[in-house]
Amino acid sequence: MRVTETIAPSRLSDIIGMIYDSALDRDHWPVAIEAMRIELECCNAVLALQSVKDGSLILNLTNNIPDPYVTLMAELAPDSIEFWGGEEAVMAMDFDQPLVVSRAPGGFTDYATTTNRYVLEWAKPQGIVDAIACGLAKDSHAFGSLNFGRHERHGLVGDREIELARLFIPHLQRAATIARLYDNASAAGATFEEVLGTLRAPVMLVTRDLRLLHANPAAAAVLDDGAILQVAQGRLKARSPHIRAALTAAVEGAAEDESRIERRGFGIPVKNAIGAAHAALHVMPLRRRRLGLDRDAVAAIFMAEADAPAAAPAELVAALFDLTSAEARVYEQISLGRSTAQAAERLGVKQSTVKTHLLRLFEKTGTSKQAELVLLAASLAAPLIG
């Protein structure tokens, strides 16, 4: 399904801009949630992001839910898990994909047969027949999701809504991650750069060509150390050429169209020279933000402790460099050291097809030969040493 069949590109860009506004100012979340709810043709929404450390709610917002039902939600929380098919089903869900109750194994589908209190006392009285959830976080620091309820007048969640939610998810996850780094740092009347100065997380503001415009004190310390990132001729530079290429692609995407940046520049894994200080880089578009910044600032690069195990190299490279599924499959074969002939045999395609995808891989990843693709996989799976 093409974007234009799901939502107008200009509207998608507007909503994604609202999501990124929310990353820097939690007061913008209700506006963004309402816009998404309307596009998804849902009747209400709940956003909850909870700290693993102490159980505190980093975000807890409801949209279009009457007060008595907001109170009842907390009481019926255990029953709501069964609404989704039970704990085992929930834990097995892929947070990178939209989750739909009516399509979940064991999920609620019929008022007439259920004995679930959440359904009978909360969903049914409000006319809710389905729900769709967008995962925000599931890591060592926080977990949470943005859930939308579907009213009976619109019927069950369909393919259009699923595809639209899929477009929102990478931006929601990036915004939630950055919100956790940024939250509680702002002060009334303070400029964005002044707020950055209070953050423990390193943050750097850059132009489209990675010219460094600002580094907060935490980032300055990282740059002075030079083990992961450094400044050369005024431009930000990663020690690993592959991380450098990933940052370049993400920042250029942020400059061109923030709605298309998707997973590029989100959770780029980095390690220091001895593999000790695991971290992740998150690139956030700034092109549409009104923060009193230098007009050339197109992206903020946040560095955070790595929250979860790194993705498999093939999946990671596909996300970082915006590979198609066919390109990702070819990359996986070549990164294992296989020849184009061997890759073609494994994939069941012509060798000429593999070579065509390989040329696109070289272009997207900034490599020029198959051996460099093997090194790319190794650099993302092992500590940086060069």
N, C-alpha and C positions, 0 to 999 in steps of 0.2 A: 504494500500500500504506500503510495507516494505521499510526501508531506502535504502537497496541495490538495490531496483527497481527504486529509485528516484535519488540517487547520491551515489557514492562510499563513504564509511565511512571515508576513509583517506582524500578525497577531502572535505567532509563536515567539518571535524575537521580543515582543513587548512583554510577554509573560516571563520569559527567561530573564529579561532585565529586572523584573519585579523580584524574581527569586534571588538574584545576586544582590539586589538592594537589601534584601532581608538578611543576607549573610553578615552585613555590616551594621544593620540596625534592626533589631527584632520587632520594632513597631511596624515594619513593613510586611511582616508575615501574614497578617489578616488580609491585606490587599492581594498578595500573591495567591493565597489559598482560595480566596473567593473567585479570582479569575480562573484558576484551574478547575474549581468546582463547577462553574458555569460551563466551561468548555467540555467537561466530562459528562454533563447533563446529570449531575448528582444532586441530592437534596441536602447533604450536610458533609462536614469534614472534621477530622480530629488529627492534630499533629502532636505527637509526643516523642520527646528525646530525653532519655533518662540516663543518669550517670551510673556506671557499674560500681564505682568506688563507694558511694554513700547512698545510692538510690534516689538522690535528689533529681528533680525534673529540670533539665536545662531549658526545655521548651515544653509547654503544655497549653495548646490552643484548641478551642472548639469553634466551629462555624455552623451557624443556623441550627443549633440543637437547643431546645427549650431547657431552662434551668433544672426542672425536676429530673430530666433525663441525663443531664450532665452529672448530677449527684448519683443517680442510679448506675451510671457506667462503672464507677469505682467499686460499688458493691457486687456487681455482676462480672467483674474482670475475669475470674476463673472460667465462668461459663462462656465468655467471649472467645476463649481459646478453642472450645469445642465448636463454636460457630464456624471456625476456620478448618475444622477437621481433626482437632486434637493437637497436643503438644508435639508428638512425633512428626506430624505433617508440617506443623509450623517450623520446627527446627530444620526440616529438610528443604524448606523453600529457598529458592534462589532469590536473594535480595536485589540482584541486578535486573530482575524481570518483574513486571507488574503481577501482583498476586490477586486472583479473583476467587471469591468464596464459592460461586456456583461451579467453578471449574477445579476447585481443590478436592483432592481425594477425601471423601467423607464430609465435605463442606455442606452447609445448610442449603436446601433447595425447595423445601415444601413446608408451609405452615401446618398443614393437616397432619403430618406424621411426627413432628418433632416434639420432644419434651424439654428442650433446652430453655432455661429461664431467660437467658439473654435474648433469645429469639422471641419468646412469648411475651416478656414483660418490657423489652426495650425496642426491638426491631419491629415487631408486628404492629403495636399501637401507633408507630410512626409511619407505617406503610412501607418499610424498608424490605426489599426482597433480595438484595445482592449488595456486594461491597467490593471495592478495588483498593489495593494497598500499594504504596510506593515505599520501598525500604530506604531508610535514611542512613542507618549505621548499625553494624553488628560486629563490634570489636572489643578490645580489652578496656576501652574507656567508656563506651556508651552504646546503647541500642535504642532503636526507635523507628517509627514509620509514620507516613502520612496516609490516612485512611479516608476514603470517600464512600458514603452510603448512597445506594441507588433506590429511588422510589418506584413503587409499582407502576406508576403512570408511564415511566420510561422503560419498564421491563428489565430483563437481565443485562448485565454488562456485555457489550458486543465487541467485535474485532476493532472497530474504530476507536473505542475508548481504550482498549488495551494498547494499541499502537500509539495513541496520544500520550498515555501514561509512560510508555517506554521512552518517548522523546523527553519527558520531564525528568526521569529518574537520575541520569548522570549529573544534571545541574542541581537537583535537590541534594544529592549526596555531597557534591562539592560544597554547596552552600552550607549544609549542616556541619561538615568538617571544619570549614573556616569559621563558622559561627562559634564553634566550641573553642577555637583558638582566640577569637576576637572578643567573645562575650565578657561582660563585666569590666572591660577596659575603658570604655568611652566615658567621657565626662562632659557635662553641659558646657557648651561654648568652645570645646577643644577642637582643634583642626584634626583632620585625619592623620596627618603626620605626627602630631602630638600624641594622639592615641596610640599609634604604632610604637612610639617610644616607650610606652608602658608595658608592651607585650613581652612575655618571655619567649615566645616563638619568633624565630628570625623571619623578617619580612623585607622584601626588596621590591621597589617600584621600577619598572623598566619600560623602555620604548619598544617599538616594533622590532628594531634591530638589536635588542638586548643591551642598549646603552643604559647604564645604571643611573637612575635619577635620585634615588633615596634608599638608604639602608638603615633600619632601626638599630639600636645598640647591639641587640642579640645577633642580627645579621652581620654587623660590622665585625664582631668577634669571629664568626664563621669565615668571613672573607679574609680576615687577618691570618687565620690559621692556614687557609688555603688547601686543606686536605680534601675538601669536597668541591667547593666553589671558590673562584677567585675573580679578580677584575684585571683584564688585560686591555690596555688602550681605552679605558673607560667603559668597556663592555663586560657584562657578566659572562663567565666561562666556566663550564663544568670540567673537571679533570678527565672524565670519561667522554670520548667523542660521541658515544651513543646517547648518553644522557644529554650532552650538548645538543645533539640533533633533535631529541625529543622535546627539549625546552624550546628550541627554535620553532619547531612545528606548532607547538601549543601556543606560543606567544603570537605567532603570525595568525593563527586561527582566531585568537582573542581580538586581534586588531581588525580582522576582516568581518567576522560575523559571529558573535558570541553564541548564537543559537546552534552553530555547527561545530563548536569546539568539543562537545560531548565528552568522551572519556580521555581525549588527548590532554596531557598535562595534569592528570589527576592521579595522585599516588605514585609518581615516578620514584622508584626505590633507589636510595643512595646509601653507601656505607663509607666509612673513612678508610684510610690506607691499610689499616690492620683488621678491617672488618668488624670493628667494635661498636661504633655508634650508628645503629640502624636508624634511618630517617626516611621521610617521604616528602617529595616536593609537590605542591598543589598550585596550579596556575589559575588565577581568577581574573576574568575580564574586567577592565575598568573603563572601557571606551565610553560607556553610557552613564557612568557614575558622575554625579555632581558633587565633588568632594573638595573643591578648591585646589585641585592638583595642577601640576604642569600639564598643559593640554597634550603634550606628547606621551604622557603615561598611558599605556594601553593595557598593562597587566600588573597585578601584584603576585609575587611568588612567595608563598608561605612554606616554611620548612617545619615539619612536625615529626615527632617520634613515630616510627612505623607502628600502625595499630594492629596489623594482621599479617599473616604469612604472605610473602610475595606471590603474585599469581604465577602460573606456569609461564615460562618465557614466551611461548607461542601466543598465548592469550594476552600477555602483557604487551608484546610488540604490536599485536593487532590493534590494541586500544591506543597505544602511544602514537602509532604512525598511521592510524586510520586505514588499516588494510581491509580489503573486502574478504569475505569468507574464503573465496578461492585463493587469493593471495596468501592468506594466513595458512592454509593447508600446504601450499607450496613452500612457504617459509619454514614450516615445521619440519618438512622432509629435508630441505637443504641444510637447515641448522643442525641436523643430526649427522651431517657429513655425506649425505647421499648425492649421487650425480643426478643430472637432469633425467637421464634414462631410467635410473632406479626410482626417482620420484614419480615419473610418469607411470611406471609399472605399478607402483604402490597405490597411486591415486586413480588408476584406470582411465587415464587421459593420454592424448598424444604428447610426444616430447616437445613438439612445437608449441603446444599450449603452455607447458611448464616454462619454456624459454620466454614466452610472452609475459607471463606473470612475473618471471624473474627480473625482467627489465624494469617492470613497474616497482618491484621490491627495491631494486637498486636506487631508483629515483626517489622513492618515499623515505627510505631509511638513510640516504646519504652514503651508501656503500657503492662499490664498483665491481666486486667479485664475490664469488660464493664463500671463500674463506673468511671474508669480513662479516658475512651473515652468521657464520659459526661463532665468531668472536663476539658479535652482538648478543647472541643468546647467552654466552658465557659471562659477559660483563653484567648482565641483568640477573644472573643466577648466583654469582659469586662476588666476594668483596672486591671493591675497586683497588687495583694495585698500580695502575699506570696513570 
